[in-house]
């Protein structure tokens, strides 16, 4: 069995990794880079403690959150105001629509009654014209019939008179009529 201290003792046999000390090779250790990093950390880290930095970060975050909440509340208030305005306009428009609807129905009923009345008057006038036309045609037919009857009666009377009257009776009738006209003339004078 090997001793536990053997690996430490054998360090001397490994020359590249086994010795402790300073490496003086500037290119291998890169002390310039290390010094720049340490310098930057020291320069920017002066007066800054980790808790202060964390506290500032948290305060900034808290302020941004509070500002966001405040902006959200303002936007919410504006949105609620716009919503109320929109609701008021909607109620107004609905009221106007109802009024137009009621007025429209009233106007439709009024127009319907006017149309019914107008149609009724027109029908009544047409009925009157029809009755007048019928009456006129009846009167014309009656007059035509009377005229034909009168012509036929006159022709019949003339035929009878011509067949019954002779010259002497005819002259006597004329003299009698002339005498009646003369008597009428004396009465009127």
Secondary structure, DSSP 8 states (H G I E B T S, - for coil): ---TTHHHHGGGG-TTTS--S----HHHH-HHHHHHHHHHHHHHTTT--HHHHHHHHHHHHHHHHHHHHHHHHHHHHHHHHHHHHHHHHHHHHHHHHHHHHHHHHHHHHHHHHHHHHHHHHHHHHHHHHHHHHHHHHHHHHHHHHHHHHHHHHHHHHHHHHHHH--HHHHHHHHHHHHHHHHHHHHHH-
